[in-house]
């Protein structure tokens, strides 16, 4: 740092500010310091920084699966927030076959240079109820809760399903068929429960659940099957991929959407991917979950832990397109 300061003609304090991403440096001075850093091959010593400031400026994120739309969106949101605050992100994939996956993930994170951890629990785990986070490592859970020892945050999985089902019933449909996500998924189970409870509350028939796996092919098979059921006029699919697959399956059987069967999905994941998108959906705000989860763990890292036992819930938003219509 002394060498960089001498090369750039500034003080070591100015080099430190540039290194830490401080905005209290004039752009021309910052450019001069960065050029000196590049010329001399300087890079910050994070171990030294951690010893000096007591923090690594690094947040750990652990999840079971990085391939789903929701998890990818949450991870992207967390990393974006981290970069904006000068933090790095360390990602760990959890193993659902381990007896205590939460405890194991935290123990693994404790071996890494992280200041706090965000655990994304899209699956049910056996050690959730008894999980106690370490006192020296803040932990935030993105999951349905609440949890006794950790703050939690998640989308309103139950509420989005209830709203979607009620929306279809309000269009005159006598009942709503459901294409469910995999049963190891907490979100899928909650959405199925929200669908069923809404039908029960309105004293409507409860059709047999069609089991899907989040992928469009399972939705396609379900759509072909339901197209042959004369009583099926409305379908709530647990995600947009299965909903879109169901539409294609219905069409392949010679029926129309929404004239013969209305379809609604969840998450609004196909916007910008499928041209002329007609699928109505329940939009989940993954970026807001990421933003709030990062804010919560950052506060905890700075000595202001949020209240435990409280779950923050982010409501879903109904997006009406043209895959649902009034039943005539």
C-alpha positions as CSV (number, residue, x, y, z in Angstrom):
1,X,0.0,0.0,0.0
2,X,2.9,2.3,0.7
3,X,4.4,1.6,-2.7
4,X,1.1,2.3,-4.4
5,X,0.7,5.5,-2.5
6,X,4.2,6.6,-3.6
7,X,3.6,5.7,-7.2
8,X,0.2,7.5,-7.3
9,X,1.4,10.5,-5.3
10,X,-1.3,10.1,-2.7
11,X,-1.5,9.1,1.0
12,X,-1.8,5.5,2.1
13,X,-5.2,6.4,3.5
14,X,-6.4,7.3,0.0
15,X,-5.1,4.0,-1.3
16,X,-7.1,2.3,1.5
17,X,-10.3,4.2,0.6
18,X,-9.9,3.2,-3.1
19,X,-9.2,-0.4,-2.1
20,X,-12.4,-0.5,0.1
21,X,-14.6,1.0,-2.6
22,X,-15.2,4.3,-0.7
23,X,-16.9,7.0,-2.7
24,X,-15.0,9.7,-0.8
25,X,-12.3,9.9,-3.4
26,X,-12.3,12.1,-6.5
27,X,-12.7,10.1,-9.8
28,X,-9.3,11.4,-11.2
29,X,-7.5,10.4,-8.0
30,X,-9.2,7.0,-8.0
31,X,-8.1,6.4,-11.6
32,X,-4.5,7.3,-10.7
33,X,-4.5,5.0,-7.7
34,X,-6.0,2.1,-9.7
35,X,-3.5,2.6,-12.4
36,X,-0.7,2.4,-9.8
37,X,-2.3,-0.8,-8.4
38,X,-2.3,-2.4,-11.8
39,X,1.2,-1.3,-12.6
40,X,2.6,-2.7,-9.3
41,X,0.4,-5.8,-9.2
42,X,-1.2,-4.8,-5.9
43,X,-4.3,-6.6,-4.6
44,X,-5.9,-6.3,-1.2
45,X,-5.0,-8.7,1.5
46,X,-8.3,-10.0,2.8
47,X,-6.8,-11.8,5.7
48,X,-5.2,-8.7,6.8
49,X,-8.3,-6.7,6.3
50,X,-10.3,-9.2,8.3
51,X,-7.8,-8.9,11.2
52,X,-8.0,-5.1,11.1
53,X,-11.7,-4.6,10.6
54,X,-13.1,-7.8,12.1
55,X,-14.9,-8.7,8.9
56,X,-14.1,-10.6,5.7
57,X,-16.6,-8.6,3.6
58,X,-18.0,-11.9,2.3
59,X,-21.4,-13.5,2.7
60,X,-22.0,-17.2,2.4
61,X,-25.0,-18.5,0.5
62,X,-26.0,-22.2,0.8
63,X,-28.8,-23.9,-1.2
64,X,-29.7,-27.4,-2.3
65,X,-30.2,-26.6,-6.0
66,X,-28.9,-23.8,-8.2
67,X,-30.8,-24.9,-11.3
68,X,-34.3,-23.7,-10.4
69,X,-35.6,-20.4,-11.6
70,X,-36.4,-19.2,-8.1
71,X,-33.0,-20.1,-6.6
72,X,-31.1,-18.6,-9.6
73,X,-33.0,-15.4,-9.2
74,X,-32.4,-15.2,-5.5
75,X,-28.7,-15.9,-5.9
76,X,-28.4,-13.3,-8.6
77,X,-30.2,-10.8,-6.3
78,X,-27.9,-11.5,-3.3
79,X,-24.7,-11.2,-5.4
80,X,-26.0,-7.9,-6.8
81,X,-26.7,-6.5,-3.4
82,X,-23.3,-7.8,-2.2
83,X,-21.4,-6.1,-5.0
84,X,-23.2,-2.8,-4.3
85,X,-22.0,-2.9,-0.7
86,X,-18.4,-4.0,-1.4
87,X,-19.0,-7.6,-0.4
88,X,-18.1,-10.9,-2.1
89,X,-20.3,-14.0,-2.1
90,X,-19.3,-17.6,-1.4
91,X,-21.7,-20.2,-2.6
92,X,-22.1,-23.7,-1.2
93,X,-24.4,-26.5,-2.4
94,X,-26.0,-28.5,0.4
95,X,-26.4,-32.3,0.3
96,X,-30.0,-33.3,1.2
97,X,-28.8,-36.9,1.9
98,X,-26.8,-35.7,5.0
99,X,-28.6,-36.4,8.2
100,X,-28.4,-32.8,9.5
101,X,-28.0,-30.6,6.3
102,X,-28.5,-27.3,8.1
103,X,-25.9,-27.9,10.8
104,X,-23.5,-29.4,8.2
105,X,-23.9,-26.4,5.9
106,X,-23.1,-24.0,8.7
107,X,-20.2,-26.0,9.9
108,X,-18.8,-25.9,6.4
109,X,-19.3,-22.2,6.1
110,X,-17.6,-21.6,9.5
111,X,-14.4,-23.0,7.8
112,X,-14.6,-20.3,5.1
113,X,-13.9,-16.6,5.3
114,X,-17.6,-15.4,5.6
115,X,-19.2,-12.9,7.9
116,X,-22.7,-14.3,7.7
117,X,-24.7,-17.0,6.0
118,X,-28.0,-17.0,4.0
119,X,-29.5,-20.5,3.8
120,X,-32.0,-21.1,1.0
121,X,-34.2,-24.0,2.1
122,X,-36.4,-25.0,-0.8
123,X,-36.5,-28.6,0.6
124,X,-37.8,-29.9,3.9
125,X,-35.0,-30.9,6.2
126,X,-34.9,-33.1,9.3
127,X,-33.0,-30.8,11.5
128,X,-35.0,-27.6,10.9
129,X,-36.9,-27.7,14.3
130,X,-33.8,-28.3,16.4
131,X,-31.4,-26.1,14.4
132,X,-29.5,-23.6,16.5
133,X,-27.1,-21.2,14.6
134,X,-23.7,-20.5,16.1
135,X,-23.4,-17.3,18.2
136,X,-20.4,-16.1,16.2
137,X,-22.0,-16.5,12.7
138,X,-25.2,-14.7,11.8
139,X,-27.6,-17.0,9.8
140,X,-30.7,-15.9,7.8
141,X,-33.1,-18.6,6.4
142,X,-35.1,-18.1,3.2
143,X,-37.8,-20.6,4.0
144,X,-41.3,-21.0,5.3
145,X,-41.3,-20.6,9.0
146,X,-41.0,-19.0,11.4
147,X,-37.9,-20.6,13.0
148,X,-37.3,-20.5,16.7
149,X,-33.6,-19.4,16.5
150,X,-33.3,-17.6,13.1
151,X,-35.0,-14.8,11.2
152,X,-36.8,-16.1,8.1
153,X,-38.1,-14.6,4.9
154,X,-39.9,-16.1,1.9
155,X,-42.6,-15.6,-0.8
156,X,-46.2,-16.1,0.2
157,X,-46.3,-19.6,-1.3
158,X,-49.7,-20.5,0.3
159,X,-51.2,-17.1,-0.5
160,X,-50.2,-17.1,-4.2
161,X,-51.9,-20.5,-4.7
162,X,-55.0,-19.4,-2.8
163,X,-55.2,-16.2,-4.9
164,X,-54.7,-18.1,-8.2
165,X,-57.4,-20.6,-7.3
166,X,-59.9,-18.0,-6.1
167,X,-59.2,-16.0,-9.4
168,X,-60.2,-19.0,-11.5
169,X,-63.3,-19.7,-9.4
170,X,-64.3,-16.0,-9.8
171,X,-64.3,-16.6,-13.6
172,X,-67.2,-19.1,-13.1
173,X,-65.3,-22.4,-13.0
174,X,-66.9,-24.9,-10.8
175,X,-63.5,-26.2,-9.6
176,X,-59.8,-26.0,-10.3
177,X,-57.5,-28.9,-11.2
178,X,-53.9,-28.8,-9.9
179,X,-50.6,-29.8,-11.4
180,X,-48.3,-30.0,-8.3
181,X,-44.6,-29.6,-8.0
182,X,-42.3,-32.4,-6.4
183,X,-43.3,-33.2,-2.9
184,X,-39.8,-32.7,-1.5
185,X,-40.3,-29.0,-2.2
186,X,-41.7,-26.9,0.6
187,X,-43.0,-24.4,-2.0
188,X,-44.9,-27.1,-3.9
189,X,-46.5,-28.5,-0.8
190,X,-47.6,-25.1,0.4
191,X,-49.0,-24.2,-3.0
192,X,-50.9,-27.5,-3.1
193,X,-52.3,-26.7,0.4
194,X,-53.3,-23.2,-0.6
195,X,-55.2,-24.6,-3.7
196,X,-56.9,-27.3,-1.7
197,X,-57.9,-25.1,1.3
198,X,-59.4,-22.5,-1.1
199,X,-61.6,-25.2,-2.7
200,X,-62.7,-26.5,0.7
201,X,-63.5,-23.0,2.0
202,X,-65.7,-22.4,-1.1
203,X,-67.3,-25.9,-0.9
204,X,-66.0,-26.9,-4.3
205,X,-65.1,-30.4,-5.6
206,X,-61.5,-31.3,-5.0
207,X,-60.0,-33.1,-8.1
208,X,-57.2,-35.6,-7.8
209,X,-53.8,-33.9,-7.9
210,X,-51.7,-34.4,-11.0
211,X,-48.0,-34.8,-9.9
212,X,-45.4,-32.9,-11.8
213,X,-41.7,-32.3,-11.4
214,X,-41.3,-28.5,-12.2
215,X,-40.4,-29.3,-15.8
216,X,-42.4,-28.4,-18.9
217,X,-42.6,-32.1,-20.0
218,X,-44.5,-33.1,-16.9
219,X,-46.9,-30.2,-17.5
220,X,-47.3,-31.4,-21.1
221,X,-48.2,-34.9,-20.0
222,X,-50.6,-33.5,-17.4
223,X,-52.2,-31.2,-20.0
224,X,-52.9,-34.1,-22.4
225,X,-54.4,-36.1,-19.6
226,X,-56.6,-33.3,-18.4
227,X,-57.7,-32.4,-21.9
228,X,-59.5,-35.7,-21.9
229,X,-61.4,-34.9,-18.7
230,X,-64.8,-33.3,-19.7
231,X,-65.1,-31.8,-16.2
232,X,-61.7,-29.9,-16.4
233,X,-62.2,-26.3,-17.4
234,X,-59.5,-24.7,-15.2
235,X,-55.9,-25.6,-14.2
236,X,-53.6,-24.1,-11.6
237,X,-50.0,-25.3,-12.2
238,X,-47.4,-24.9,-9.4
239,X,-45.0,-23.1,-11.8
240,X,-44.9,-21.5,-15.2
241,X,-42.9,-24.2,-16.9
242,X,-45.5,-26.9,-16.1
243,X,-48.3,-24.4,-16.9
244,X,-46.8,-23.7,-20.3
245,X,-46.3,-27.4,-20.9
246,X,-49.9,-28.0,-20.0
247,X,-51.1,-25.5,-22.5
248,X,-49.1,-27.2,-25.3
249,X,-50.5,-30.6,-24.1
250,X,-54.0,-29.3,-24.2
251,X,-53.5,-27.9,-27.7
252,X,-52.0,-31.2,-28.9
253,X,-55.3,-32.9,-28.0
254,X,-57.3,-30.5,-30.1
255,X,-58.6,-28.3,-27.4
256,X,-58.1,-24.5,-26.9
257,X,-56.7,-22.3,-24.2
258,X,-58.5,-20.4,-22.7
259,X,-61.7,-21.1,-24.7
260,X,-62.0,-24.7,-23.4
261,X,-59.6,-24.8,-20.5
262,X,-58.1,-21.8,-18.5
263,X,-54.5,-22.1,-17.2
264,X,-52.6,-20.1,-14.7
265,X,-49.0,-20.7,-13.3
266,X,-46.7,-19.3,-10.7
267,X,-43.4,-17.2,-10.7
268,X,-43.6,-15.3,-14.1
269,X,-40.4,-17.1,-15.2
270,X,-41.2,-17.1,-18.9
271,X,-41.4,-13.4,-19.4
272,X,-38.7,-12.4,-21.9
273,X,-38.1,-16.1,-22.8
274,X,-41.3,-17.0,-24.6
275,X,-42.4,-14.5,-27.3
276,X,-45.9,-13.2,-27.2
277,X,-46.4,-14.7,-23.8
278,X,-50.1,-15.4,-23.0
279,X,-49.8,-17.2,-19.7
280,X,-51.4,-15.6,-16.7
281,X,-49.4,-16.2,-13.6
282,X,-48.7,-15.3,-9.9
283,X,-45.5,-13.2,-10.0
284,X,-43.1,-13.9,-7.1
285,X,-40.6,-11.2,-6.2
286,X,-37.4,-13.1,-5.8
287,X,-35.2,-10.0,-6.1
288,X,-37.0,-8.4,-3.2
289,X,-36.5,-11.6,-1.1
290,X,-32.8,-11.5,-1.9
291,X,-32.6,-7.8,-1.1
292,X,-34.2,-8.2,2.3
293,X,-32.3,-11.3,3.2
294,X,-29.0,-9.6,2.4
295,X,-30.1,-6.6,4.4
296,X,-31.0,-8.8,7.4
297,X,-27.7,-10.7,7.4
298,X,-25.7,-7.4,6.9
299,X,-27.4,-5.9,9.9
300,X,-26.5,-8.9,11.9
301,X,-22.9,-8.8,10.8
302,X,-22.8,-5.2,11.9
303,X,-24.1,-6.1,15.4
304,X,-27.8,-5.5,14.9
305,X,-29.4,-8.9,14.6
306,X,-33.0,-8.9,13.5
307,X,-35.7,-10.4,15.8
308,X,-35.8,-14.2,15.7
309,X,-39.1,-16.1,15.5
310,X,-40.5,-13.5,13.0
311,X,-41.1,-14.4,9.3
312,X,-41.2,-11.8,6.6
313,X,-43.6,-12.7,3.8
314,X,-43.4,-11.1,0.4
315,X,-46.9,-11.2,-1.3
316,X,-47.2,-12.5,-4.8
317,X,-48.7,-10.4,-7.6
318,X,-51.4,-11.6,-10.0
319,X,-50.4,-11.0,-13.7
320,X,-53.4,-11.3,-16.0
321,X,-52.6,-12.2,-19.6
322,X,-54.9,-14.2,-21.8
323,X,-54.8,-17.8,-20.7
324,X,-57.8,-17.4,-18.4
325,X,-61.3,-16.3,-19.4
326,X,-64.8,-16.4,-18.0
327,X,-66.5,-19.8,-18.3
328,X,-69.5,-19.5,-20.6
